[in-house]
Amino acid sequence: MAVYLIGLLVLFFDQLTKFWVQNSMLPRDSIPLIPGVFHLTYVQNTGAAFGFLRGKTLFFIVVAVLVLGFIIFLAPRLSREKPLLGLVFGLLLGGALGNLIDRIRFGYVIDFLDFRVWPVFNIADMAIVVGVCFLIWEIWFRTPEGI
């Protein structure tokens, strides 16, 4: 099923890049790739996006498990009816799993993509944001029968 393949691809690249960062850099190290524009900056994030709810690891683990359960329960049926939802659920699944693994293993999420004008983030975060954007698109322009 496409949902799980997409989820596995996101999870693989997320964990691979985090492994590289963790084994090549020290926390707070920053490598300018395009100076002043894009850096690789190793951050250990105990919060959510933008550092929101910093230190609430157990809360984020519980929320991630609930979201994953919801996706696993709904994805097969909904993605057959609406193919875009297969992509949406795959992105959300891989992103949620990637950050959940970090929280369980380390108590924080490894972030490293730093555009200097935006908080540092990772591949799982990108997948979640893109998945949510596609979900909003699907809901906004949904067919009369809805989701």
N, C-alpha and C positions, 0 to 999 in steps of 0.2 A: 504494500500500500504506500502511496506517495507520501502521505503524512509522516510515516515513520522513517522513510528514506531521507526526507528533507530534515527531519529532526535529528537523525544520526549524523548527517553531514554537518549541520550547524554545531552539534555537540563535539564532533571530531575536531573541526577547525578551531572552535573556541578553546577546547582543552589543550590542543597542540600549541597554540599561540601563547596561552597562559603558562604552559610548561616551559617554553622557550624563555619567556620574560623572567619567570621565577628562577631559572637556572643560569641566566646570563646577566641579570641586573640585581642590584640591591634596592630595597624599598627607597623611594624618593629619587632614585637615579633617573636622569632624563637624557635621552639621546636625540638631538635635533636632526631630523631628516630633511626638513625644509625650515631652516632657522626662523623662529618667530611665528611660524605658521603651523607646522605639524611636527610633534615630537613623540617619541616613545617614552612614556613616563610611568614608572612602576609605582602604583598606588595600592595599598591594602585597604579596601573600602568595607567598613563594618555596617554601613547604612544602605539605603536604597539609592535611587537616582539622586544626584546632587547632594549626597550625604544625608538625605532625609532619614530620620529615625535611626541615627547612628547608634550602634551597639545593641540593637534589638534582633540579634541573630535568630533566636528561637522563634520569634514572631515571623520572620521572613521564611524560615524553614517550613513552618506550618502553612503559611499562605502558599508557598510554592507547591507543597504536596497537595493541597486542595485544588489549585489550578491544574496541576498535572492530572489529578483524578478526573476533573471536569473535562479536560481535553481528551483523555483516553476514552472516557465514556461517550462523548459526543462526536468526536472526530470521524469515526467510521461512517456513521449515518449521514451526518451533515456534509461531509466532503464528497459523498456519492451524489448528493442532490445538487451541490454547488461546488464545482471544481476549485474555484478560487479559495474556498475554505480549507481545502487540503493543504495549500501553500501556507495559509494563515496559521492553521493548527500546527503544521510542521515547524514553522519558524518559532512559534510560541513554545512548543514542546522542547525543541533543542535549546532555546535560550533559557527557559526556566530550569531545565536539567543542568545546563552548564553552570549557572550561578548557584544552584542548589548543591551541586557537588563541591564547589569551593566553600560554601558556608559550612557544610558538614565536615569537610576535611580540615579547613584552616580556621574557621570562625570569621572569615571575611571573604570578599570577592576580589579577585585580582583584576585590576583595571590598568590599561596601558596606552590606549589611543588618545592622544592629547592634541587637540586643535587650538589650544591656548586661549580661545575665547569661549570655550564650552567645558563643562566638567569632564574629567578623564573617564573613559568608558571602555568596553570590551566587545568582542564579537557577539556574545550572548545578548548584551544590551541592544546592539544593533538589530539583531534578529527579532527581539521582542518589540522594539519600536516599529520596525517595518511591518511586522505581523499585525500590530494594533492599527497602523495606518491603513493596511489593506482591509482589515475588519471594518473599520469606520467607512471605508469606501464601499464595501459590500452592503453594509447596513444603509448608508445614505442613498445608494442607487439600487437598492434591492428590488427584486421583482415583486409583484403584488402578493405572492404567497409568503413573502418574508423569509427570514432565516428559520 
